Amino acid sequence: MNVHLFMFMKLKRGLIMKETLCQMPAEYAGQPTTSVTLEMPVVLVEKLQEAAALDGTDYRAIINCYIEQGLSNSMPEVKRLQFKEHVKEIMEKQGIQTKSVDEVLRKIQF
């Protein structure tokens, strides 16, 4: 997909307002940060840099925002996996064999 498709201008009340690619939630403002080394395909980094230039921001800010969006979208699945692990721990503490626990959890996929 062409990065230029991400950006567009819209007319609103006679003023042209810029749309942004990604908006980080305010809860992350001022939070401590850490450095991460990440290997990415060159073409992907180039697309991020182009998108950032069009958006008037830094490509690292867009990466952070996209990661936050992906995590937010994945939260229901993360919660289900956490619940499944919690149930498994409880059942095993009750003396139910791991094989039986796995079978029960497989049958009640939710």
C-alpha positions, 0 to 999 in steps of 0.5 A: 500500500502506498504510504501517501494513501495514509495522509489526506487533507479534509475540508472542515468549516472552510479550513483545511485540517491535517489528519494524523496517522496515529495519536498516542493516548494521553496516558503515555505522556511523560512516562519513562522510556527505555531504548530497544534495539529492533531489527526490521526490514529496510523497506518497512523502515523506509515506509515508516520514515516516509509516513512520518515525513508526511505526518510531520513527526518522527518515525519512532513516534509512529512505531510507538503509536502503532505498537500501542494500537496493536496491543490495544486491539489484542487486549481481549486475546491477552485477557483470555490467555491470562484467564486460561493460565490462571485456570490451569494453575488453580486446577493443577494446584487442586491435584488435577493432572496436567494432561487432564487440564490441557484436555479440558481447556482445549475443549472449552476454547473461548 
